[in-house]
Amino acid sequence: MTITKCPTCGSKTIRQVRRNVVRESQGHSYTIPNLEFYESPKCGEKVYDREAMRRIEAHNPALAKQSAA
C-alpha cells in the first residue's frame, strides 16, 4: 500500500514512518515495537495498512484475552 495524500487534511507531505507505538486499552498501556505506518506531519493523522493492524491487534491485551477464550 502506498499513500501519497493524507485522507484527512489532503496534505501531500504524508510519509511512511517506523517507530514504537504506545496505545491504551481498558486502562492498560501496551507497546507495538517498530510499527510501520503512514503519518501526516500537517495534521497528525495515522494510516495503518492490514499488516500494521494485525500487529496492533496481536499486541492488544484485550484482544488476546478474547481470542484465548
Beta strands, then each sheet from edge to edge (+ up, - down):
strand 1: 15-25
strand 2: 28-39
strand 3: 46-47
sheet 1: 1+ 2- 3+
end
